[in-house]
Amino acid sequence: MINDIHDLGLVLDSRVKLVVIESWDEPRVLETLTSLAIKRGLGLYTWAITEGLQRLGFAGAAGEQSESLEPEAALKLIMHDPQPNLYVLCDLHPFLIDNPKLVRLLKEIAQAEGQHRPTLVLVSHALKLPAEVQRYAARFSLALPTEDELLAIVRDEATRWSEGNRGARVRTDNRTLQQVVKNLRGMGHAQARALARQVICNDGAITQDDLPKLNKSKFQLLDLDGVLSFEYDTARFAEVGGLRNLKRWLGDREQVFLAGKADDLPKGVMLVGVQGGGKSLAAKAIAGLWGLPLLRLDFACLYNKFFGETERNLREALQLAEQMAPCVLWMDEIEKGLASGEQDGGVSQRVLGTLLTWMAERKAPVFMVATANAIERLPPELVRKGRFDELFFVDLPDAEVRAEIFRIHLQRREQEPGLFDLAQLAAVSDGFAGAEIEQAVVSALYAAQARQQAVDQALLVQMIQGSSPLSVVMAEDLAQLRDWADGRTVSAD
């Protein structure tokens, strides 16, 4: 808060008479302005439609409260005040719509010259001034809490919980605590405190299971719905068969990215490969492994028929992703959004340009994961070296990985993997992708239920042999994809 008081004092020293502060944390704004007024010996008054003008400082009264309920009356009182008092008006913005008299009063207050004239501060969660006034105003933003301040907030809420529960201590570990602090970045003091309280009060513990709930609550507070969606269930890497090289690569960079202090933070990866090979699951697993929120960018919601709207939608989505940082931004089947066509009026090229600019200039810790099936449709500007840290090729799983995938999906559906010959299942399913193996297990469960029997080895083999994998149906496309990937990508397995 000390820095906010100092910086806001510099704004007053510039003799700007109209200041706009956009913030969801109104009590903190008022607390900061009160401290500034006391420090400078200024009178401080607040206004709201429910209370009118109220004195909080040390100057003379500015009129009876009942006479200043209406915004026009309040502004007239402020305009005629001969003292350099601070006036804080909360939520004035709805009254400025189609009200030329209020706009004119604002303009006259803002244009008033002289050191001994009042300063007007407009406070709201979002405030767009009329064009006639905006050039006279200075905008100010309160600093977001640092990681040390966020840690202090979490510890303070833990202490409060302990005092209300007979001294019981909040259970956590240092790694989880640090992840919670990092995931609270980008929130104001009041919002961070509310989220910390929500995490603790449920069971008196801060665990890894709290991270997805915390991230979803943060997403909802920031109101990011639209072209961005929050992926609540992020898979753990233990639930992803194979991808050994990718797992190792991510493990080497986890601490650097989560620390968020290096000049060259990991930027992201592109995963290319066969459909159903596990690319989407890997994107979810990265977020789960690092304990970060996963945001999915939907290109289908991005496009708009009006000129320039699509690029604006993308810019807003990327800006919102930075507000959620640190996070993982997943662009699934990115080729569908960036593949150029002759009939799109150049929209895809403008979208590509917007995305490339953001990728080159972003500073926030947003780890980008792009997945693609049809690599030949991607523009070369996107896949050249330097755009992503690495391009990984996700091929069909080998026999060892197929056995592991069978184990994962049987166990997930409460089937005992030890009762099955996983090596035989892996051999029979040669050429199957991970998604096709999962579907074989699901089909066996349906068949067993219909026949009123338990799932066994023979039934699973029957389901596998009765299905034609994509590697057979689209053998030519797969061969072409493998030829392209050879020498251009790193194997994910």
VENCORPE-V337932 format. One record per helix or strand of 3 or more residues. SS is the DSSP state (H for helix, E for strand). FROM is the first residue (numbers start at 1). TO is the last residue. Records with the same first field share a line. If there is no record, write none. Layout:
SS->FROM-TO / FROM-TO
//
This chain:
H->2-13 / 26-40 / 65-68 / 71-79 / 93-96 / 100-111 / 131-134 / 147-163 / 174-183 / 189-201 / 209-222 / 237-239 / 244-259 / 279-290 / 299-302 / 309-323 / 335-338 / 347-361 / 375-377 / 380-383 / 399-412 / 417-419 / 422-428 / 434-451 / 457-465 / 470-473 / 475-485
E->18-22 / 44-48 / 52-55 / 86-90 / 119-124 / 138-140 / 228-231 / 268-273 / 293-297 / 327-331 / 366-372 / 390-394
//
